[in-house]
Amino acid sequence: MSRPGRSGVLGGRPAATTRGRLSSVAIELFTAHGFDETSVDDIAAAAGIARRTLFRYYPSKNSIAWGEFDDHLDGLRDLLRATPADTPLGVTLRDALIAFNTVPDSERVHHRQRMSLLLGVPALQAHSMIMYADWRRVVADYCATRLDVPAESHLPQTVAWLTLGTALAAYDQWLLDDDADLTALLHAGGDVLISGVSSLTA
């Protein structure tokens, strides 16, 4: 799964830090000129900083598109931990997905730009596997605590992959239709996550 506030599968506040502002500048350039055609020097120049300064915030061009991803993973952890312990696990995951990926209307266009890049640019798709591993780890750790099993064991890992797939499928549909409701898509996918495919009719 990161936002302009919480970046994509994996969420949504206006960028308030230097890292967030740099990512927003880069997203605009990538969208206008293409990811491959935009250099780190272009981003640094547009942000009014030196190239070496940019690398203090991001280790690579690929990572810039993800924004403040580590901070947003902390936010996902907080969402999960804040859920009452008697809430069913599937409901907890569905509701956390929706909350994490809710963006204000003012950020919707920018969020769509970011996610279009993350899910559509080959170089970023490859980098996404690294980022998604960190995202899945947050979910697996939480599931492991709830299930009282090691986080590396099969069930927490399976649930983490299923949850990531639910988010990505919702984004895939959202990006295909400007009028699509991301929250509704996440809710519908989350209901399948809760009930399983046996709940679907042929």
C-alpha positions as CSV (number, residue, x, y, z in Angstrom):
1,M,0.0,0.0,0.0
2,S,1.5,5.6,1.2
3,R,-0.7,10.4,0.6
4,P,0.4,13.9,0.3
5,G,0.0,13.8,4.0
6,R,0.3,10.2,4.5
7,S,1.8,9.0,1.3
8,G,0.0,6.3,-0.4
9,V,-0.8,2.9,0.8
10,L,-0.5,3.8,1.7
11,G,-3.1,9.3,3.6
12,G,-3.9,13.1,3.6
13,R,-2.7,16.3,5.1
14,P,-1.0,19.2,3.4
15,A,2.8,19.0,3.5
16,A,4.1,21.0,6.4
17,T,7.8,19.9,6.6
18,T,10.7,20.4,4.3
19,R,10.5,16.7,3.3
20,G,6.8,17.1,2.5
21,R,7.3,20.2,0.5
22,L,10.2,18.7,-1.5
23,S,8.0,15.7,-2.3
24,S,5.1,17.9,-3.4
25,V,7.4,19.9,-5.7
26,A,8.7,16.7,-7.2
27,I,5.2,15.3,-7.7
28,E,4.2,18.4,-9.7
29,L,7.4,18.1,-11.9
30,F,7.0,14.4,-12.4
31,T,3.3,14.9,-13.4
32,A,4.1,17.8,-15.8
33,H,7.3,16.5,-17.4
34,G,7.5,12.7,-16.7
35,F,9.4,10.9,-14.0
36,D,12.3,9.8,-16.2
37,E,12.6,13.2,-17.8
38,T,12.8,15.0,-14.4
39,S,16.2,15.0,-12.8
40,V,17.2,15.5,-9.1
41,D,18.8,18.8,-10.2
42,D,15.4,19.9,-11.6
43,I,13.7,19.1,-8.3
44,A,16.4,20.9,-6.3
45,A,16.2,23.9,-8.5
46,A,12.4,24.1,-8.4
47,A,12.6,23.9,-4.6
48,G,15.4,26.5,-4.3
49,I,17.9,24.2,-2.7
50,A,21.2,22.6,-3.6
51,R,21.3,19.1,-4.9
52,R,23.4,17.9,-1.9
53,T,20.7,19.4,0.4
54,L,18.0,17.4,-1.3
55,F,19.9,14.2,-0.6
56,R,19.9,15.1,3.1
57,Y,16.2,14.5,3.0
58,Y,15.9,11.7,0.5
59,P,18.4,9.0,-0.5
60,S,17.2,8.7,-4.1
61,K,14.8,10.2,-6.7
62,N,12.6,7.2,-6.3
63,S,12.1,7.8,-2.6
64,I,11.0,11.4,-3.1
65,A,7.7,10.4,-4.6
66,W,6.8,8.6,-1.3
67,G,7.1,11.7,0.8
68,E,7.1,11.4,4.6
69,F,6.5,7.6,4.4
70,D,8.2,6.6,7.7
71,D,6.1,9.2,9.6
72,H,2.9,7.9,8.0
73,L,3.8,4.3,9.0
74,D,3.9,5.6,12.5
75,G,0.5,7.0,12.0
76,L,-0.8,3.6,10.8
77,R,0.6,2.0,13.9
78,D,-1.2,4.5,16.0
79,L,-4.5,3.9,14.2
80,L,-4.2,0.2,14.8
81,R,-3.1,0.5,18.4
82,A,-5.9,2.9,19.2
83,T,-8.6,0.4,18.3
84,P,-10.3,-1.3,21.2
85,A,-9.0,-4.8,21.8
86,D,-12.5,-6.4,21.4
87,T,-13.0,-5.0,17.9
88,P,-12.8,-7.9,15.4
89,L,-9.5,-8.0,13.6
90,G,-10.9,-7.6,10.1
91,V,-13.0,-4.6,11.2
92,T,-9.9,-3.0,12.7
93,L,-7.9,-3.4,9.5
94,R,-10.7,-2.2,7.2
95,D,-11.4,0.9,9.4
96,A,-7.7,1.7,9.6
97,L,-7.3,1.4,5.8
98,I,-10.1,3.9,5.4
99,A,-8.9,6.3,8.0
100,F,-5.3,6.1,6.7
101,N,-6.3,6.8,3.1
102,T,-8.8,9.5,3.7
103,V,-7.7,12.8,2.1
104,P,-9.4,16.2,2.3
105,D,-11.0,17.4,-0.9
106,S,-8.3,20.1,-1.2
107,E,-5.6,17.4,-1.6
108,R,-7.6,15.0,-3.8
109,V,-6.0,16.0,-7.1
110,H,-2.4,16.0,-5.7
111,H,-3.1,12.6,-4.1
112,R,-4.3,11.2,-7.4
113,Q,-1.1,12.5,-9.1
114,R,1.1,10.8,-6.5
115,M,-0.7,7.5,-6.6
116,S,-0.8,7.6,-10.4
117,L,3.0,7.9,-10.4
118,L,3.6,5.2,-7.7
119,L,1.3,2.7,-9.4
120,G,2.1,3.6,-13.0
121,V,5.8,4.4,-13.4
122,P,8.0,1.2,-13.8
123,A,10.9,2.6,-11.8
124,L,8.6,3.6,-8.9
125,Q,6.7,0.3,-9.1
126,A,10.0,-1.6,-8.5
127,H,10.9,0.7,-5.6
128,S,7.4,0.3,-4.2
129,M,8.1,-3.3,-3.3
130,I,10.6,-2.1,-0.7
131,M,8.1,0.4,0.7
132,Y,5.2,-2.0,0.7
133,A,7.4,-4.5,2.7
134,D,7.6,-1.9,5.5
135,W,3.9,-1.2,5.2
136,R,3.1,-4.9,5.5
137,R,5.4,-5.2,8.5
138,V,3.2,-2.8,10.4
139,V,0.1,-4.8,9.7
140,A,1.8,-8.1,10.4
141,D,3.2,-6.9,13.7
142,Y,-0.3,-5.8,14.8
143,C,-1.9,-9.0,13.7
144,A,0.8,-11.1,15.4
145,T,0.0,-9.3,18.7
146,R,-3.7,-9.9,18.3
147,L,-3.2,-13.6,17.3
148,D,-0.3,-14.2,19.8
149,V,2.0,-15.7,17.1
150,P,5.3,-14.5,15.6
151,A,5.0,-11.7,13.1
152,E,7.0,-13.8,10.6
153,S,4.6,-16.7,10.8
154,H,2.1,-17.5,8.0
155,L,-1.2,-16.0,9.3
156,P,0.1,-12.5,10.1
157,Q,2.0,-12.4,6.8
158,T,-1.1,-13.6,4.8
159,V,-3.3,-11.0,6.4
160,A,-0.8,-8.3,5.7
161,W,-0.6,-9.3,2.0
162,L,-4.4,-9.4,1.8
163,T,-4.7,-6.0,3.4
164,L,-2.2,-4.5,1.1
165,G,-4.0,-6.1,-1.9
166,T,-7.3,-4.6,-0.7
167,A,-5.8,-1.1,-0.7
168,L,-4.0,-1.5,-4.0
169,A,-7.2,-2.8,-5.7
170,A,-9.1,0.2,-4.4
171,Y,-6.5,2.6,-5.7
172,D,-6.4,0.8,-9.1
173,Q,-10.2,1.4,-9.5
174,W,-10.0,4.9,-8.2
175,L,-7.4,5.9,-10.7
176,L,-9.5,4.6,-13.6
177,D,-12.5,6.8,-12.8
178,D,-12.3,10.5,-11.8
179,D,-15.7,10.1,-10.2
180,A,-14.9,7.0,-8.2
181,D,-15.2,7.2,-4.4
182,L,-12.0,5.9,-2.8
183,T,-13.6,5.5,0.6
184,A,-16.4,3.4,-0.8
185,L,-13.9,1.3,-2.7
186,L,-11.8,0.7,0.4
187,H,-14.9,-0.1,2.4
188,A,-16.2,-2.6,-0.2
189,G,-12.8,-4.3,-0.4
190,G,-12.5,-4.3,3.4
191,D,-15.8,-6.1,3.7
192,V,-14.4,-8.8,1.5
193,L,-11.3,-8.9,3.6
194,I,-13.5,-9.4,6.7
195,S,-15.9,-11.9,5.2
196,G,-13.8,-13.7,2.7
197,V,-14.6,-14.6,-0.9
198,S,-17.2,-17.1,0.3
199,S,-19.4,-14.1,1.1
200,L,-19.6,-13.2,-2.6
201,T,-22.3,-14.7,-4.8
202,A,-21.4,-16.3,-8.2
